[in-house]
Amino acid sequence: MSSPSLVLFIAQILSGILTVYFWIVIIAALMTWIEPNPYNPIVRFLYSVTEPVFEWVRDHIPVSFAGIDFSPIIVIIVILFLQEYLIPKVAFLIMYGT
């Protein structure tokens, strides 16, 4: 059996990383409503960390309806599922078994 404190620490780190990425996705989605300078380093960073994931979602799930791209919503739903269900469930199973 693994140490419960180590498992909880790793689960909290993963959840924290997902929270940061959640907010990056929100900001990137909001930026599509304005026309930011594409040469701005912050804009370039946000696009470089979100567009590969959005592109993967677009390739595997039809998420554009009436010209609106819903891939950020799909990514947010997956992040929330991972944070609220999968990470706690896996951490519990690792700590206490089946």
N, C-alpha and C positions, 0 to 999 in steps of 0.2 A: 504494500500500500504506500502511496505517496504521502508526503507530509501535507496535511490540510492547509497550512499557512502558505506553502509554496504554490499549491494549486489555486488557492484564492488570490494570491498575488498575481499569478499569470492571468487568471480570469479578469481581474481588475485592470491590468495593463491592456489586455485585448479590448475590453469594454471602453477604456479611455481612448485608445486609438480609434475605435469605431465612432466615438462621440466627436472627436476632432474631424474625422472624415465626413461625418454627418453634416457638420457646420460648413465644411468646405463645399460639399455638394449644394447646400442651401445657397451659399454665396454665389457659386458658379451659376446656379439656376436663376437667381435674381439678376445677375449681370447680363443675362440674355435680354432683359427688358430694356437695357440701355446699350449704348454703343461705346464700350470702354476702349481706350487706346490699346491696340493689340501688342504694342511694343513695351508696355508697362511691365516691369518684372513681376509684379504681383499678379497681374492678369495672366501672364504667360505661365506662372507657377500653377495657378488655379486650373487653367486649361490643361496643363501637362499632367496633372494628377487626376483630373476627372474625365477627360475625353476618352482615354483608353477604356475605362469602365463603361462609360455611356455608349461607346462604339460597340463594345462586346454585347451589351444589352440590346442595342438596335439590330445587331446581326442575328441574334437568337430569338428575339421576341418582337413581333410587330407592335411598336409603341408610338407610332405617329398617326394621329387622327386629326383631320381637318387642318393640317399644317402645324399642329402643336406636338412637340416632342415630350412624351411622358417618361422617358428613360430616367430622369432624376427621381421621379416618384417611385419607380420600381427599385432603384438603388436605395432610396430611403426606407422603403418597406423591408428590403432584405437586411439592411443594417439594424432596424428595429427588431426584426425576427431573431437575428443573431444575438443581439444584446439581451432581449427579454426572455428568450426561450433556449436557444441552443447553447450558449456559453454557460449559463447556470446549470442546465441539465447535464452537460458533459463534465463540468466541475464536480457536481454532486456524484455522478457515476464514478469518476476517478477517485474521489475521496472515500466513498462508502460502498462501492461495488453495485451490483444489480439489486 
